[in-house]
């Protein structure tokens, strides 16, 4: 009679062992799966202010996209004999600049429409007050407008240079190159001033000029 309880105990122990053997790996797998989900959720969290930082990165990329084709054109023009290029070469270099400018222009966000202001009843005439706006305030433009103007001026300067390097007249190349360099500087300055980028922090670096003091692209006589 003593053997029967012993067999029952042994059977119970065996069953418990089998259950533990089955449930153990499942529990560990469940814990591992939970840990993986937690890590994935943590790794999927967005970077703080990511959208603003990406906009800054894009503005710098846009400048780089214009710099390369424009500097390629300038380099080819300055290294060529008498500053003259073949029509095909000039067209190829000019098309690269046009494509870069068009890509930036197409990606620029459209300005939001301004709703019309409601009509205001006429007020009795009063003496005019002197304007408190300075000349710089009057010339100031929105960042998008400033960048667009700079790109348009650069494109115009590039067209002038393309005409000069295919005209057979070396005298017109230098002022045309100067106009393109100035236009390129304007694009970079407009991007830095209006692209929401952080202020430069290099010790000893002078402050950037205001947008109203950016030089205009010089006109080329006879073009």
C-alpha positions in Angstrom: 0.0 0.0 0.0 2.9 2.3 0.5 4.0 1.9 -3.1 0.9 3.5 -4.5 1.2 7.0 -2.9 4.9 7.0 -3.9 3.9 6.4 -7.6 1.3 9.1 -7.3 3.9 11.5 -5.9 6.4 10.6 -8.6 3.7 11.1 -11.3 2.8 14.5 -9.9 6.4 15.6 -9.9 6.8 14.4 -13.4 3.8 16.3 -14.6 4.9 19.5 -12.8 8.3 19.1 -14.4 6.8 18.8 -17.9 4.6 21.8 -17.3 7.5 23.9 -16.1 9.5 22.8 -19.1 6.8 24.0 -21.5 5.8 27.1 -19.7 9.3 28.3 -18.9 10.5 29.0 -22.5 7.1 30.6 -23.3 7.4 32.9 -20.4 10.9 33.9 -21.4 9.8 34.5 -25.0 6.9 36.6 -23.8 9.3 38.7 -21.6 11.8 39.0 -24.6 8.9 40.1 -26.9 7.8 42.7 -24.4 11.3 44.0 -24.1 11.7 44.2 -27.9 8.4 46.1 -28.1 9.6 48.6 -25.5 12.9 49.1 -27.2 11.2 49.6 -30.6 8.8 52.1 -29.1 11.7 54.0 -27.6 13.6 54.0 -30.8 10.6 55.2 -32.8 10.1 58.3 -30.7 10.6 61.4 -32.8 13.6 63.7 -32.3 12.5 66.9 -30.5 12.1 69.8 -33.0 13.0 67.5 -35.8 10.8 69.4 -38.4 12.5 72.7 -37.7 16.0 71.1 -37.8 15.2 69.3 -41.1 14.1 72.6 -42.6 17.5 74.1 -41.7 19.3 71.1 -43.2 17.2 71.4 -46.4 18.0 75.1 -46.7 21.7 74.3 -46.5 21.3 71.5 -49.1 19.5 73.9 -51.4 22.5 76.2 -51.3 24.8 73.3 -52.1 22.7 72.3 -55.0 23.1 75.7 -56.6 26.8 76.2 -55.6 28.1 73.3 -57.6 26.7 74.0 -61.1 27.3 77.7 -60.8 31.0 77.3 -59.6 31.4 74.7 -62.4 30.3 77.3 -64.9 32.6 80.0 -63.4 35.6 77.6 -63.4 35.1 76.6 -67.0 34.7 80.2 -68.1 37.8 81.4 -66.3 40.0 78.6 -67.5 38.9 78.7 -71.1 41.0 80.5 -73.7 39.9 84.2 -73.8 37.0 83.1 -71.6 35.2 81.6 -74.5 33.2 78.3 -74.5 31.6 76.3 -77.3 27.9 76.8 -77.6 27.2 73.2 -76.6 29.4 73.5 -73.5 27.9 76.7 -72.4 24.4 75.4 -72.9 25.2 72.3 -70.9 26.6 74.3 -68.0 23.7 76.8 -68.1 21.1 74.0 -68.2 22.6 72.6 -65.0 22.2 75.9 -63.2 18.7 76.4 -64.5 17.7 72.9 -63.3 19.2 73.5 -59.8 17.3 76.9 -59.5 14.1 75.3 -60.8 14.4 72.5 -58.3 14.6 74.9 -55.3 11.9 77.1 -56.7 9.5 74.2 -57.1 10.2 72.9 -53.6 9.6 76.3 -52.0 6.3 76.4 -50.0 3.6 78.7 -51.4 2.8 81.8 -49.4 -0.5 81.5 -47.6 -3.4 83.5 -48.9 -4.2 86.6 -46.8 -7.9 87.0 -46.2 -9.4 90.3 -47.3 -9.8 92.7 -44.4 -13.4 93.8 -43.6 -14.4 97.3 -44.7 -13.8 99.9 -42.1 -15.9 103.0 -42.0 -14.1 106.2 -42.9 -12.7 108.1 -39.9 -12.6 111.9 -39.7 -9.5 113.4 -41.2 -6.7 113.9 -38.8 -3.2 115.3 -39.3 -0.8 112.8 -40.8 1.6 111.3 -38.3 5.3 110.9 -39.3 6.2 107.4 -40.3 8.1 105.4 -37.7 9.5 102.9 -40.2 13.1 103.3 -41.2 14.4 102.9 -44.8 15.6 99.4 -43.9 12.1 98.4 -42.7 10.6 99.6 -45.9 13.1 97.5 -47.9 12.7 94.4 -45.7 11.1 91.4 -47.3 9.8 88.0 -46.2 12.5 85.3 -46.2 10.8 83.4 -49.1 10.6 86.6 -51.2 14.2 87.4 -50.4 15.4 84.0 -51.5 13.3 84.1 -54.6 14.7 87.5 -55.6 18.2 86.2 -55.1 17.7 83.2 -57.2 16.1 85.2 -60.0 19.0 87.7 -59.9 21.5 84.8 -60.0 19.7 83.2 -63.0 19.8 86.6 -64.8 23.5 87.0 -64.1 24.2 83.4 -65.4 22.4 84.3 -68.6 24.6 87.3 -69.0 27.7 85.2 -68.4 26.6 82.6 -70.9 26.1 85.3 -73.6 29.6 86.7 -72.7 31.4 83.4 -73.0 30.0 82.7 -76.4 30.2 86.2 -77.8 33.9 86.1 -78.9 34.5 89.2 -76.8 36.7 88.6 -73.8 36.1 92.1 -72.4 32.6 91.1 -71.3 33.6 88.0 -69.4 35.1 89.6 -66.3 32.2 91.8 -65.4 29.8 88.9 -66.2 31.7 86.6 -63.9 31.7 89.3 -61.2 27.9 89.5 -61.6 27.5 85.8 -61.1 29.8 85.7 -58.1 27.8 88.5 -56.5 24.5 86.8 -57.3 25.8 83.6 -55.7 26.8 85.5 -52.6 23.3 87.0 -52.5 21.7 83.5 -52.6 23.9 82.3 -49.8 23.3 85.4 -47.7 19.5 85.2 -48.3 19.5 81.6 -47.2 21.5 82.3 -44.0 19.4 85.4 -43.1 16.0 84.0 -44.0 16.3 80.2 -43.6 15.8 80.1 -39.8 19.4 78.9 -39.3 21.2 79.5 -36.0 23.4 82.5 -35.7 27.1 81.9 -36.4 29.1 81.3 -33.2 32.7 81.4 -34.5 34.8 83.7 -32.3 35.9 86.8 -34.2 33.3 86.4 -37.0 31.7 89.7 -37.9 27.9 89.9 -37.9 26.1 89.2 -41.2 24.9 92.3 -43.0 21.2 93.1 -43.0 19.1 92.0 -46.0 18.8 95.6 -47.2 22.5 96.0 -47.6 23.0 93.1 -49.9 24.7 94.2 -53.1 22.8 94.3 -56.3 24.0 92.4 -59.3 25.9 94.9 -61.5 24.6 95.6 -64.9 26.8 94.6 -67.9 27.1 97.4 -70.5 25.7 96.5 -73.9 23.9 93.3 -72.7 
